[in-house]
Amino acid sequence: MKRAFISDCEGPISKNDNAFEITAHFVPDGDKLFTVISRYDDILADVLKRPHYEAGDTLKLILPFLKAYGVTNRKMREFSAHHLVLVSGIKDTLQHVRGVAHAFIVSTSYEHYIKALCKALDFPYKNTYCTKLDIDKYHVTGKEKAMLKETAEEIAQMPTSKIPQNAKSAEDFSERDQKTVRRLDEIFWKEVTSMEIGRIFSDVNPVGGGEKAEAIRDAARKVGVALAGVMYVGDSITDVEAFRLVKQNAGLVVSFNGNQYAVKNSEIAVLSENSIVTTIIADVFGRFGKAQALTLVENWTPNALEKSRANKTLLNRLFKLYPAELPKVKIITSENMETLAEESSKFRKKVRGEAIGGLG
């Protein structure tokens, strides 16, 4: 049976959150601006389930502000190339995986970043799906620029909303956070959309949520692989629809240093600073299928691994990297899900830093 390995980019392949980093670099208090908008994104996509809104649309909402502060295609390309931070071992992982399965990257990231990443990894750009953007083709008037800068400042000063556990509607939020969401609704869906730059919202289509699921369908169709033959690796809220699609069709879904959204929708949780774990699971999946990959994870001890069907060269690399204790790799069950989600979220912050690790 033909199989495919499909991975999200930021998290499983790189440590960056490129859009966050670009905003933090080019916009005053851009880190705060991005964090407030990213949480708003989580609320609209996951709690309020706003029609026609997808997880990851933050990458659309920040664009008018980037434009107001003079960000160009060239600046995005150069910044992305200079600030690329890869997960340890990922170049070897992708090289090995391409030998046992069809490999694709499905990412919400802007194309400028994915092109820089593909160049660094010798990975074919044609095997990627990402957010297409030509920021240079949009015009922002002097008046709009001033208004957007003022609005960016206002958003950066807003509190980051807290999502109550099991929240289902706006009423479940504190009065303060309800007020923040109402104001952000006003900013994005009335004020910015009425500007000339507002058309960027209808033009740009971030590859998040349902778009990621659609990209997986397309990639599988291209190479003639059934969805049951897909292994998908992700780490955040933008992967939830992708996880669900692959899982429902009997493929394998893996959370790599994922947050709660990833862990709660995956079958395997990986907590590792090195991608060697992904390589071993993907190698077994590619050669023998899902059942063998799950058996491998169920018996994740040095002794059991040595007796397994895993590639011996890869195992030697794993044991050399982790002589004392192997990285945590677990089958996710209803009993351990909450604990794993907490542990994985904590580990994610350790690997990627508090600011990026805390984003949805």
Backbone hydrogen bonds, N-H to C=O, Kabsch-Sander energy under -0.5 kcal/mol:
donor,donor_aa,acceptor,acceptor_aa,energy
4,A,229,G,-2.9
5,F,102,H,-3.5
6,I,4,A,-0.6
6,I,231,M,-3.1
7,S,104,F,-2.3
8,D,233,V,-2.9
11,G,9,C,-0.7
11,G,14,S,-3.3
13,I,9,C,-2.6
14,S,9,C,-2.0
15,K,85,V,-3.2
16,N,85,V,-0.7
21,E,17,D,-2.6
22,I,18,N,-2.7
23,T,19,A,-2.3
24,A,20,F,-2.7
25,H,21,E,-1.9
26,F,22,I,-2.5
27,V,23,T,-2.1
30,G,27,V,-2.2
33,L,29,D,-2.3
34,F,30,G,-2.6
35,T,31,D,-2.0
36,V,32,K,-2.4
37,I,33,L,-2.0
38,S,34,F,-2.9
39,R,35,T,-2.0
40,Y,36,V,-1.8
41,D,37,I,-2.3
42,D,38,S,-2.0
43,I,39,R,-2.2
44,L,40,Y,-2.6
45,A,41,D,-2.6
46,D,42,D,-2.8
47,V,42,D,-0.8
47,V,43,I,-1.1
48,L,43,I,-3.1
49,K,43,I,-0.5
50,R,44,L,-2.4
53,Y,50,R,-1.8
57,D,54,E,-1.8
59,L,56,G,-1.8
60,K,57,D,-1.9
61,L,57,D,-2.2
62,I,58,T,-2.1
63,L,60,K,-1.0
65,F,62,I,-0.6
66,L,62,I,-2.0
67,K,63,L,-2.7
68,A,64,P,-2.1
69,Y,65,F,-1.5
70,G,67,K,-1.8
71,V,66,L,-2.5
76,M,72,T,-2.3
77,R,73,N,-2.6
78,E,74,R,-2.8
79,F,75,K,-2.6
80,S,76,M,-2.3
81,A,77,R,-2.2
82,H,78,E,-2.2
83,H,79,F,-1.7
84,L,81,A,-0.6
87,V,13,I,-2.6
88,S,273,E,-0.8
90,I,87,V,-2.0
93,T,89,G,-2.1
94,L,90,I,-2.6
95,Q,91,K,-1.9
96,H,92,D,-2.7
97,V,93,T,-3.0
98,R,94,L,-2.0
99,G,96,H,-1.6
100,V,96,H,-0.6
100,V,97,V,-1.4
101,A,97,V,-1.9
102,H,3,R,-2.2
104,F,5,F,-2.3
105,I,127,N,-2.1
106,V,7,S,-2.4
107,S,105,I,-0.5
107,S,129,Y,-3.2
111,E,131,T,-2.0
113,Y,110,Y,-0.8
114,I,110,Y,-1.8
115,K,111,E,-2.5
116,A,112,H,-1.4
117,L,113,Y,-2.5
118,C,114,I,-2.8
119,K,115,K,-1.9
120,A,116,A,-1.9
121,L,117,L,-2.0
122,D,118,C,-1.0
123,F,118,C,-1.9
127,N,124,P,-1.9
128,T,125,Y,-1.6
129,Y,105,I,-2.2
131,T,109,S,-2.7
132,K,130,C,-0.7
137,K,134,D,-1.3
138,Y,135,I,-1.3
145,K,141,T,-2.7
146,A,142,G,-1.9
147,M,143,K,-2.1
148,L,144,E,-3.1
149,K,145,K,-2.2
150,E,146,A,-1.9
151,T,147,M,-2.4
152,A,148,L,-2.7
153,E,149,K,-1.8
154,E,150,E,-1.9
155,I,151,T,-2.7
156,A,152,A,-2.4
157,Q,153,E,-1.0
157,Q,154,E,-0.5
158,M,155,I,-1.7
161,S,159,P,-0.6
167,A,164,P,-1.8
172,D,169,S,-1.6
173,F,170,A,-1.7
178,Q,174,S,-2.4
179,K,175,E,-2.1
180,T,176,R,-1.9
181,V,177,D,-2.4
182,R,178,Q,-2.4
183,R,179,K,-2.3
184,L,180,T,-2.4
185,D,181,V,-2.5
186,E,182,R,-2.0
187,I,183,R,-2.5
188,F,184,L,-2.7
189,W,185,D,-2.5
190,K,186,E,-1.3
191,E,186,E,-2.4
192,V,187,I,-3.1
193,T,188,F,-0.7
194,S,190,K,-1.0
195,M,192,V,-1.6
198,G,195,M,-0.8
199,R,196,E,-1.3
200,I,197,I,-2.1
201,F,198,G,-1.9
202,S,199,R,-0.6
203,D,199,R,-1.8
204,V,200,I,-2.4
208,G,206,P,-1.7
209,G,238,T,-0.8
211,E,208,G,-2.1
212,K,209,G,-0.8
213,A,209,G,-1.4
214,E,210,G,-2.3
215,A,211,E,-2.1
216,I,212,K,-2.1
217,R,213,A,-2.1
218,D,214,E,-2.4
219,A,215,A,-2.8
220,A,216,I,-2.6
221,R,217,R,-2.3
222,K,218,D,-2.5
223,V,219,A,-1.5
224,G,221,R,-1.2
225,V,220,A,-2.8
229,G,226,A,-2.2
230,V,227,L,-1.5
231,M,4,A,-2.6
232,Y,230,V,-0.5
232,Y,252,L,-3.0
233,V,6,I,-2.0
234,G,254,V,-2.3
237,I,360,G,-3.1
239,D,236,S,-1.7
240,V,237,I,-1.2
243,F,239,D,-3.1
244,R,240,V,-2.5
245,L,241,E,-2.3
246,V,242,A,-2.3
247,K,243,F,-2.8
248,Q,244,R,-2.8
249,N,245,L,-1.1
250,A,247,K,-1.8
251,G,246,V,-3.0
252,L,230,V,-2.4
254,V,232,Y,-2.9
255,S,268,I,-3.2
256,F,234,G,-2.3
256,F,254,V,-0.6
257,N,255,S,-0.7
257,N,270,V,-3.2
259,N,235,D,-2.1
263,V,259,N,-2.5
264,K,260,Q,-2.3
265,N,262,A,-1.3
266,S,263,V,-1.3
267,E,253,V,-2.1
268,I,253,V,-1.5
269,A,330,K,-2.8
270,V,255,S,-3.1
270,V,268,I,-0.5
271,L,328,K,-2.8
272,S,270,V,-0.5
275,S,88,S,-2.9
277,V,274,N,-0.9
279,T,275,S,-2.1
280,I,276,I,-2.3
281,I,277,V,-2.3
282,A,278,T,-3.0
283,D,279,T,-2.6
284,V,280,I,-2.1
285,F,281,I,-2.6
286,G,282,A,-3.1
287,R,283,D,-2.0
288,F,284,V,-3.0
289,G,284,V,-0.9
289,G,285,F,-1.4
293,A,289,G,-1.6
294,L,290,K,-2.6
295,T,291,A,-2.1
296,L,292,Q,-2.3
297,V,293,A,-1.8
298,E,294,L,-2.5
299,N,295,T,-1.3
300,W,297,V,-1.1
301,T,299,N,-2.1
305,L,301,T,-2.9
306,E,302,P,-2.0
307,K,303,N,-1.2
308,S,304,A,-0.7
308,S,305,L,-0.8
315,L,311,N,-2.2
316,N,312,K,-2.4
317,R,313,T,-1.6
318,L,314,L,-2.3
319,F,315,L,-2.9
320,K,316,N,-1.9
321,L,317,R,-2.2
322,Y,318,L,-2.4
328,K,271,L,-0.8
330,K,269,A,-2.4
332,I,267,E,-3.1
337,M,333,T,-1.5
340,L,336,N,-2.9
341,A,337,M,-2.7
342,E,338,E,-2.0
343,E,339,T,-2.7
344,S,340,L,-3.2
345,S,341,A,-2.1
346,K,342,E,-2.0
347,F,343,E,-2.5
348,R,344,S,-2.7
349,K,345,S,-1.6
350,K,346,K,-1.5
351,V,347,F,-2.3
352,R,348,R,-2.8
353,G,349,K,-1.8
357,G,353,G,-2.7
358,G,354,E,-1.6
359,L,356,I,-1.5
